[in-house]
Amino acid sequence: QPVLAIHWSSEDYPSTPVVDPAIRKALLSSPDAPVDYFAEYLESVRFPGDEATLAFRDYIQAKYRGRRIDVVLAITDPALQFVLRHRAALFPDAPVVAATSSVLDRHGSDASLTGVAWRAADAETLELALDLHPSTERVFVVAQALTADYLAGVQAALARFRSRVELTFINERSVPRLIAAIQALPARSLILFIRYSQQDPGNVMFPNEVVRLVAEASPVPVYVST
């Protein structure tokens, strides 16, 4: 039974060496249900443009031509968007199982689409931070959008805190500008770091690298939601 996983980022993305072996182990755990497992990587952090996405579509189409795919796994929102956008051309008959931070029913009432919707503990982390720092007046959020739905979900999760603190989302598009903004933060502030990747071709930085720079540069406490 061929199963194809589409991962959002690259093989060396920090979570991939954890997530992909876990999927593989689960799928291959039963000798009574043999599975041919394949994994491909959208790498939209390193190659964010439409041209690269279409090239990846053509690569998938050529590589798996003549091979039936029984199930497609879409790992995170950008991978799910890719799968749904090109499903008819690539694997029209395969059900899709997604791990996504968006609500799946936003994608319609397709009976062949299922999965789990996850959300990092953004609100819980901020609640803890404010309990530990009750004099906080401003919270600066670093939450680079994976998709519009992702950022909207973060904003909705944190909306209830606007009655307690001034909430600002930092939208700098490069790491140097992000770090400069962090260094200029006023007292009685804290940072909630959710995610940020530098997407410059040939100079990609993953969130675990960026958050280290943020923590080193910050004059105020930094909290990270996971």
C-alpha positions as CSV (number, residue, x, y, z in Angstrom):
1,Q,0.0,0.0,0.0
2,P,1.9,3.1,-1.2
3,V,1.7,6.1,1.2
4,L,3.2,9.5,0.2
5,A,4.1,12.1,2.8
6,I,4.5,15.7,1.6
7,H,6.5,17.7,4.2
8,W,6.4,21.5,4.2
9,S,10.1,22.0,4.8
10,S,13.4,20.3,4.1
11,E,15.0,17.1,5.4
12,D,17.2,19.1,7.7
13,Y,14.4,21.3,9.2
14,P,14.7,20.8,13.0
15,S,11.4,18.9,13.4
16,T,11.7,16.7,10.3
17,P,14.2,14.2,11.8
18,V,11.6,13.6,14.6
19,V,8.4,13.7,12.7
20,D,9.3,11.6,9.6
21,P,10.8,8.6,11.5
22,A,7.7,8.7,13.8
23,I,5.4,8.5,10.8
24,R,7.5,5.8,9.2
25,K,7.6,3.7,12.4
26,A,3.9,3.9,12.9
27,L,3.1,2.9,9.3
28,L,5.6,0.1,9.2
29,S,4.8,-1.4,12.6
30,S,2.3,-4.0,11.4
31,P,3.7,-6.8,9.3
32,D,0.1,-7.8,8.3
33,A,-0.4,-4.4,6.5
34,P,2.7,-3.8,4.4
35,V,3.3,-0.2,3.4
36,D,5.5,1.4,0.8
37,Y,6.4,4.7,2.4
38,F,7.7,7.7,0.4
39,A,8.5,11.1,1.7
40,E,9.0,14.3,-0.4
41,Y,9.8,17.9,0.8
42,L,8.2,21.0,-0.5
43,E,11.0,23.2,0.9
44,S,8.9,26.4,0.6
45,V,11.2,28.1,3.1
46,R,14.3,27.7,0.8
47,F,12.2,28.0,-2.5
48,P,9.2,30.2,-1.7
49,G,8.1,31.2,-5.2
50,D,5.3,29.8,-7.4
51,E,7.9,28.7,-10.0
52,A,9.6,26.4,-7.5
53,T,6.2,25.1,-6.3
54,L,5.2,24.2,-9.9
55,A,8.5,22.6,-10.5
56,F,7.9,20.4,-7.4
57,R,4.5,19.5,-8.8
58,D,6.1,18.5,-12.1
59,Y,8.7,16.5,-10.2
60,I,6.1,14.6,-8.2
61,Q,4.1,13.9,-11.3
62,A,7.1,12.6,-13.2
63,K,8.5,10.5,-10.4
64,Y,5.3,8.7,-9.4
65,R,3.8,8.4,-12.9
66,G,2.4,4.9,-13.3
67,R,2.5,4.3,-9.5
68,R,-0.8,4.4,-7.6
69,I,-0.7,6.4,-4.3
70,D,-3.2,5.0,-1.8
71,V,-2.9,7.7,0.8
72,V,-1.3,11.2,0.9
73,L,0.0,12.7,4.2
74,A,0.2,16.5,4.2
75,I,2.4,17.7,7.0
76,T,1.6,21.3,8.0
77,D,-0.6,23.9,6.3
78,P,1.6,24.8,3.3
79,A,1.9,21.1,2.4
80,L,-1.9,20.7,2.7
81,Q,-2.4,23.7,0.5
82,F,-0.1,22.3,-2.1
83,V,-1.8,18.9,-2.0
84,L,-5.3,20.3,-2.3
85,R,-4.2,22.7,-5.1
86,H,-2.6,19.9,-7.2
87,R,-4.5,16.9,-6.0
88,A,-6.6,16.4,-9.2
89,A,-3.4,16.2,-11.3
90,L,-1.2,14.2,-9.0
91,F,-3.3,11.8,-6.9
92,P,-7.0,12.3,-7.7
93,D,-8.2,9.1,-6.0
94,A,-6.1,9.2,-2.9
95,P,-7.5,10.2,0.5
96,V,-5.6,13.0,2.3
97,V,-4.6,12.9,5.9
98,A,-3.3,16.2,7.2
99,A,-1.5,17.5,10.2
100,T,-2.4,21.2,10.2
101,S,-2.8,24.2,12.4
102,S,-5.9,25.3,10.5
103,V,-9.4,24.0,11.0
104,L,-9.9,21.3,8.4
105,D,-13.6,22.2,7.7
106,R,-12.3,25.4,6.1
107,H,-11.3,23.3,3.2
108,G,-14.9,22.1,2.6
109,S,-16.8,18.9,3.4
110,D,-14.6,16.5,1.5
111,A,-15.1,13.1,3.0
112,S,-11.7,12.0,1.7
113,L,-9.9,14.7,3.7
114,T,-9.2,14.1,7.4
115,G,-6.5,14.6,9.9
116,V,-5.6,16.4,13.1
117,A,-5.6,20.1,13.7
118,W,-2.9,21.2,16.2
119,R,-2.1,24.5,17.8
120,A,1.0,25.3,19.7
121,A,0.4,26.5,23.3
122,D,0.6,30.2,22.3
123,A,-2.0,31.5,24.7
124,E,-1.0,29.3,27.5
125,T,2.7,30.4,27.2
126,L,1.7,34.1,27.2
127,E,-0.6,33.5,30.2
128,L,2.4,32.0,32.1
129,A,4.7,34.8,31.0
130,L,2.3,37.4,32.3
131,D,1.8,35.6,35.6
132,L,5.6,35.6,36.0
133,H,5.9,39.2,34.9
134,P,2.8,41.0,36.2
135,S,4.2,44.5,35.5
136,T,4.3,43.8,31.8
137,E,2.7,46.5,29.7
138,R,3.6,45.4,26.2
139,V,3.9,42.1,24.5
140,F,5.8,41.8,21.1
141,V,4.9,38.7,19.1
142,V,7.2,37.2,16.6
143,A,5.0,35.0,14.4
144,Q,5.9,34.8,10.8
145,A,3.0,33.6,8.7
146,L,3.1,30.1,7.2
147,T,-0.2,30.8,5.6
148,A,-2.9,33.5,6.1
149,D,-4.9,31.0,8.1
150,Y,-2.0,30.3,10.4
151,L,-1.4,33.9,11.3
152,A,-5.1,34.5,11.7
153,G,-5.2,31.5,14.1
154,V,-2.4,33.0,16.2
155,Q,-4.1,36.4,16.3
156,A,-7.4,34.8,17.4
157,A,-5.7,32.8,20.1
158,L,-4.0,35.9,21.6
159,A,-6.9,38.3,21.1
160,R,-8.1,38.0,24.7
161,F,-4.9,39.4,26.0
162,R,-5.5,42.8,24.4
163,S,-7.5,43.9,27.4
164,R,-4.5,43.3,29.7
165,V,-1.5,44.4,27.6
166,E,-0.6,46.2,24.4
167,L,-0.1,43.4,21.8
168,T,2.2,44.1,18.8
169,F,3.1,41.7,16.0
170,I,6.7,42.3,14.7
171,N,6.6,42.1,10.9
172,E,10.2,42.6,9.9
173,R,11.1,40.7,6.8
174,S,14.8,40.0,7.5
175,V,16.7,38.7,10.5
176,P,18.9,41.8,10.8
177,R,15.9,44.1,10.9
178,L,14.1,41.7,13.3
179,I,17.1,41.8,15.7
180,A,17.3,45.6,15.4
181,A,13.6,45.9,16.4
182,I,14.2,43.5,19.3
183,Q,17.1,45.5,20.6
184,A,15.0,48.6,20.7
185,L,12.1,47.2,22.8
186,P,11.1,49.3,25.8
187,A,11.1,48.3,29.4
188,R,8.1,46.5,30.9
189,S,7.8,44.4,27.7
190,L,8.3,40.8,26.9
191,I,8.6,38.8,23.7
192,L,6.4,35.8,22.7
193,F,8.4,34.0,20.0
194,I,6.2,31.6,17.9
195,R,8.2,31.1,14.7
196,Y,10.4,32.9,12.2
197,S,12.5,31.6,9.3
198,Q,14.8,33.6,7.1
199,Q,14.0,32.7,3.5
200,D,16.8,34.4,1.6
201,P,18.0,31.8,-1.0
202,G,21.3,30.4,0.0
203,N,21.1,32.0,3.5
204,V,18.2,30.2,5.1
205,M,17.8,30.3,8.9
206,F,15.4,28.0,10.7
207,P,13.4,29.1,13.8
208,N,15.7,27.4,16.3
209,E,18.6,29.5,15.0
210,V,16.6,32.8,14.9
211,V,15.2,32.4,18.4
212,R,18.7,32.0,19.7
213,L,19.7,35.4,18.1
214,V,16.5,37.0,19.5
215,A,17.2,35.7,23.0
216,E,20.8,37.0,22.8
217,A,19.7,40.5,21.6
218,S,16.7,41.0,23.7
219,P,16.7,43.4,26.6
220,V,13.4,41.9,27.9
221,P,12.3,38.3,28.7
222,V,11.7,36.0,25.8
223,Y,9.1,33.2,25.9
224,V,8.8,30.5,23.2
225,S,5.6,28.6,22.6
226,T,5.8,24.9,21.4
